Amino acid sequence: MFLNCMDINMWTHHEPEVGTNPVQVEVGDFDEAIDVEEETVEDIVDNPCLNYHCKKGKVCEVDEGNTPMCVCQDPSTCPPADAEFEHVCGTDNKTYDSSCHFFATKCALEGTKKGHKLHLDYIGPCKYIETCLDSELNEFPLRMRDWLKNVLVTLYERDEDNNLLTEKQKLRVKKIYENEKRLQAGDHSLDLLAHDFEKNYNMYIFPVHWQFGQLDQHPVDGYLTHTELAPLRAPLIPMEHCTTRFFEECDSDSDKYIALEEWASCFGLKERKYGRVI
């Protein structure tokens, strides 16, 4: 299945409305609303975990001194999966009921060799993934570049509330969107994709850099870890069997990190001095 079949919602999410009051005050219920707010404040004082955040796989507990701390979550406390699409496959080739079950299991293995090697491989139950041939590996970036360009164009078209792209990003995507030479989204032949990349090279530079910047968040340091790469690769693997090999070979120096220069090279971009990704 080609990349253009993937859901654009990977890049869109809905945040709570700014200024929304968690306590909804109805007419005539003002006194009750005050009571609710007072109880909420007391709860925060009595339970420090309410404002204490833990990474995936851990939950907050308080010690004898009422100090919050993060401990591994018991997988049995994870909500049961409602559907098969909630399952995830680990790099141990084991299917977990949900990402909650996976990260709780990984947390329990912290400090062990097995835990260090265990990562979330892809979304969905484990299945047979075909071997990626050399010829197929060469084709992968052709579709990937075109897909990233189309993702940005779609985000630009949907960005009515100015919250999907920054102003600087919109200005860059606008140039792509309004370019009459832009190859429209579709199921194109590999020859056409290769020809368009050569002919309209500059149109593909920003989409490749943008995707790197979207992933490089924890921390923003110009390098992608396996964890940072997961939001992109995990949904891709079941549909594009060359995904794993592609990103493994992007790490040309085998240091377990993909630098921006390595990322750009993987996508066929020419060498240049890279600065901060917008």
Buried (B, 14 or more C-beta within 10 A) or exposed (E): EEBBEBEEEBBEEEEEEEEEEEEEEEEEEEEEBEEBBEEEEEEEEEBBBEEBEBEBBBBBEBEEEEEBEBEBBEBEEBEEBEEEEBBBBBEBEBBBBBBBBBBBBBBBBEEEEEEEEBBBBBBBBBEEBEEBEEEBEBBBBBBBBBBBBBBBBBBBEEBEEEEBBEEEBBEBBEEBBEEEEBBEBEEBEEEEBBEBBEEBEEBBBBBBBBBBBBBBEEEEEBBBBBEBBBBBBBBBBBBBBBBBBBBEBBBEEEEEBBBBBBBBBBBBBEEEEBEEBE
